[in-house]
């Protein structure tokens, strides 16, 4: 969705390079967006970008930096490939406490295996300290860092849809499968969501922070 938005928003003479660590994700993107024109696709690691120094006017990352094994290195890589004055724009989830559906699913998943808890959902929501993010970006060479935290509402047709999205449509699914509890987990997680958010259409708070970091000119 981000790539499509950028493709539509950029002028015809702009060059857009869409990357992902997973080749299968790029195959889906290519099928949906097509090849050629002003878009290129390529496998890339956020902490080891396959691009020359001073190559881009902007680097954009959607809910990805929290997965970098070395976030500070990822910031330095973004700074390296950006031209002077270039912008690094990305977003991160706020804490689980501010994201109701994910918190409820996380807590329900933990209860399924006390000895080896399936805790994947802790990771995407673990990197939300704005002061720390700002400090790491400045250490990487960015001179201006603007942040905005956006409270929103997440909606779904049913608690089952939320359970499927988070317990079957995320890496949490692999953790549940490894423990041999994937099938019963969906029912248990759905029940937990229904207890908290009700039957029929459901909604819960969600919150994320958008960061715009600029290099000196």
Secondary structure, 3 states (H helix, E strand, C coil): CHHHHHHHHCCCCCCEEEEECCHHHHHHHHHHHCCCCCEEEEECECCECCCCCCCEEEEEECCCHHHCCCHHHHHHHHHHHEEEEEEEEEEEECCHHHCHHHHHHHHHHHCCCCCCCCCCHHHHCCCCCHHHHHHHHHHCCEEEEEEEEEEEEEEECCHHHHHHHHHHCCCHHHHHHHCCCHHHHHHHHHHHHHHHHCCCCEEEEEEEEEEEEEECC
